[in-house]
Amino acid sequence: MGPTASGLFRERGLEKVLMFGQGTDVPKEKWRKIGPKFVGVEQGDGGELLQKSSKRRGERKKIGPEEISARIQALFRCKAIVIAQEKHKEEGEQRHHHVGVLKENAHRKKATKKIRESFPEWEGRQCKDPEMASQLLNKYNSIRSLWEDEEREKRRKLSPMEILIKFLDKKGWPQEYLPEQLKEKYLALDWIAVNLVFERRLKTRQLFIYGRPNAQKSLFISLLKEAGLRIYSVGHRKNDFSGANDFYDIWAIDEFTDDSEKYESEQGRNPNTLLVLLDGQEARLDAKYERRLIKKDNLPIVMIGNKLAHQVRKAESPLAKRVIPLRFQTQVSDLDSGRIAATLYRAMCLRAAYYYYAEVEKADPVLR
C-alpha cells in the first residue's frame, strides 16, 4: 500500500483534496470502506481537545458519516468513499483518515472549494466545527498556566512523605534496606531525605553522583520516580528545560559532563545558568518549544555522570563549591522500588525526629 496514505493516493492516480479537522461530529470508528473510488477527507483523533458534551449542543443537527458521504457523492458523482488511515509517530502516534478523488473528476483546489460550500455548518480549511471551536482553550500560554496552577494545588495536597506512605500502603510496607546493604547508595538516600524534609537555604550544596557504567546511578533515580516522587529529568541539551517547573520534588541532570567542547557550546547565551540553578536562586530558563520558565523555588538537584566532572576536581572552581561528589562503585542485586521507598521514608522520619528533639533540648535546659 505504500508508506503513507498520500503515497497510496499518488500510486492510484488519486489526489487528497481536503482535511476535516479535529472536533468534527464524525467519530473515526464509524468510518467504513464502501467502494474503490474515493473523495478526500481527513479527520483527526481530537483526543487532545476539550469538546462540548452532546447535551450542551441542544437541537443542532448532527452531521454523520452517511450525510458526509451523500453530499460528496452528489458533488463528484462518486459511487463510494474509502478512507485510508495514517499514523504519525513523531506526533505521539496520532492517527488521521485520508480520502482522495480521481484527478479527472475534480481538480484539487476546485474540489476543496466545492466541499467547503457543501458544508456551511463547518468553517476554515479543515472544516472546523465553530460551535466546538469556541469551547477550546487554543492559546498555549493559557493551557500551560492552567496546568501549572493545578499541579501546584496537587503538590500542596501531597508532600513527598505522604506520597511515599501512599506508595508503601499499596506495596504492603516492605522491609527497608540496611545501610550496609546499600552502602554508598544509602548516603544518597539520606541526602535526599534531608533535602525533602527541611527547607533548603540558598547555596546549599547539591549532589553529584558519579561512577562507572552499570553502577546503578540512573536506576537509583528511576526507582525513586517509580515510588511516586516527582522528578524532573533535564534533557541532554543543557540549555533546554522543556517541561520544567517548581512543583517537582527533585531535579535530575543525567549524563552530565563539563570537559567537552559540545558542553561548552550548549550552555546557551548565559553560561552561568547552571551555577545559578545549583545555588537555588531565581533563574530564567530557556525551553526549545515552550515559553521561558522563571524558576523560583530552591529544589534539590541530583547530577549524574560516569566520571567526576573536571570542574568538580578543581577545589576552588565555582562548580566544586556547589556540589557534594558521591561515587557509586557497588552493585546491589535486585534493587526494589518498594524497599528503596521504605528506606527513604525511614531516613526522613529519623532526620525529622532528630531535629525535633534537638530543638526541644535547646528550649528546655533541664533536658540538656
Rosetta blueprint (number, residue, H / E / L):
1 M L
2 G L
3 P L
4 T L
5 A H
6 S H
7 G H
8 L H
9 F H
10 R H
11 E H
12 R L
13 G L
14 L E
15 E E
16 K E
17 V L
18 L L
19 M L
20 F E
21 G L
22 Q L
23 G L
24 T L
25 D L
26 V L
27 P L
28 K H
29 E H
30 K H
31 W L
32 R L
33 K L
34 I L
35 G L
36 P L
37 K L
38 F L
39 V L
40 G L
41 V L
42 E L
43 Q E
44 G E
45 D L
46 G L
47 G L
48 E L
49 L L
50 L L
51 Q L
52 K L
53 S L
54 S H
55 K H
56 R H
57 R H
58 G L
59 E L
60 R L
61 K L
62 K L
63 I L
64 G L
65 P H
66 E H
67 E H
68 I H
69 S H
70 A H
71 R H
72 I H
73 Q H
74 A H
75 L H
76 F H
77 R L
78 C L
79 K L
80 A L
81 I L
82 V L
83 I L
84 A E
85 Q E
86 E E
87 K E
88 H E
89 K H
90 E H
91 E H
92 G L
93 E L
94 Q E
95 R E
96 H E
97 H E
98 H E
99 V L
100 G E
101 V E
102 L E
103 K L
104 E L
105 N L
106 A L
107 H L
108 R H
109 K H
110 K H
111 A H
112 T H
113 K H
114 K H
115 I H
116 R H
117 E H
118 S H
119 F L
120 P L
121 E L
122 W L
123 E E
124 G L
125 R L
126 Q L
127 C L
128 K E
129 D L
130 P H
131 E H
132 M H
133 A H
134 S L
135 Q L
136 L L
137 L L
138 N L
139 K L
140 Y H
141 N H
142 S H
143 I H
144 R H
145 S H
146 L H
147 W H
148 E H
149 D H
150 E H
151 E H
152 R H
153 E H
154 K H
155 R H
156 R H
157 K H
158 L L
159 S L
160 P H
161 M H
162 E H
163 I H
164 L H
165 I H
166 K H
167 F H
168 L H
169 D H
170 K H
171 K H
172 G L
173 W L
174 P L
175 Q L
176 E L
177 Y L
178 L L
179 P H
180 E H
181 Q H
182 L H
183 K L
184 E H
185 K H
186 Y H
187 L H
188 A H
189 L H
190 D H
191 W H
192 I H
193 A H
194 V H
195 N H
196 L H
197 V H
198 F L
199 E L
200 R L
201 R L
202 L L
203 K L
204 T L
205 R L
206 Q E
207 L E
208 F E
209 I E
210 Y E
211 G L
212 R L
213 P L
214 N L
215 A L
216 Q L
217 K H
218 S H
219 L H
220 F H
221 I H
222 S H
223 L H
224 L H
225 K H
226 E H
227 A L
228 G L
229 L L
230 R L
231 I E
232 Y E
233 S E
234 V E
235 G L
236 H L
237 R L
238 K L
239 N L
240 D L
241 F L
242 S L
243 G L
244 A L
245 N L
246 D L
247 F L
248 Y L
249 D L
250 I E
251 W E
252 A E
253 I E
254 D L
255 E L
256 F L
257 T L
258 D L
259 D L
260 S L
261 E H
262 K H
263 Y H
264 E H
265 S H
266 E L
267 Q L
268 G L
269 R L
270 N L
271 P L
272 N L
273 T H
274 L H
275 L H
276 V H
277 L H
278 L H
279 D H
280 G L
281 Q L
282 E L
283 A E
284 R E
285 L E
286 D L
287 A L
288 K L
289 Y L
290 E L
291 R L
292 R L
293 L E
294 I E
295 K E
296 K L
297 D L
298 N L
299 L L
300 P L
301 I E
302 V E
303 M E
304 I E
305 G E
306 N L
307 K L
308 L L
309 A L
310 H H
311 Q H
312 V H
313 R H
314 K L
315 A L
316 E L
317 S L
318 P L
319 L L
320 A H
321 K H
322 R H
323 V E
324 I E
325 P E
326 L E
327 R E
328 F L
329 Q L
330 T L
331 Q L
332 V L
333 S L
334 D L
335 L L
336 D L
337 S H
338 G H
339 R H
340 I H
341 A H
342 A H
343 T H
344 L H
345 Y H
346 R H
347 A H
348 M H
349 C H
350 L H
351 R H
352 A H
353 A H
354 Y H
355 Y H
356 Y H
357 Y H
358 A H
359 E H
360 V H
361 E H
362 K H
363 A H
364 D L
365 P H
366 V H
367 L H
368 R L
